[in-house]
Amino acid sequence: MAFEKAGCKCVFSSEWDRFAQQTYEANFGEKPHGDIRKIPSSEIPDHDILVAGFPCQPFSISGITKKNALGKPHGFDDQTQGTLFLALNTIV
């Protein structure tokens, strides 16, 4: 929203969680595309700036504590959330 207030236009959105998609659609009037890791870069419109938010759970103290309690990997060892930002290298 900060970029839009500065005059930019959002040309694409992506979210894998269906409830987050519903919330986004309720707030912005469009349903985001699914998992960014499964969308071919050819389907993403040309853009000048890529803005992304990454899951903090694999790196935050509370996320690490929870993942440790559940016996799940955290940080870069979490193959789902801990490496998401690497997928964006294929988009730029």
Secondary structure by P-SEA (a helix, b strand, c coil): cccccccccccccccccaaaaaaaaaccccccccccccccccccccccccccccccccccaaaaaaaaaacccccccccccccccccccccc
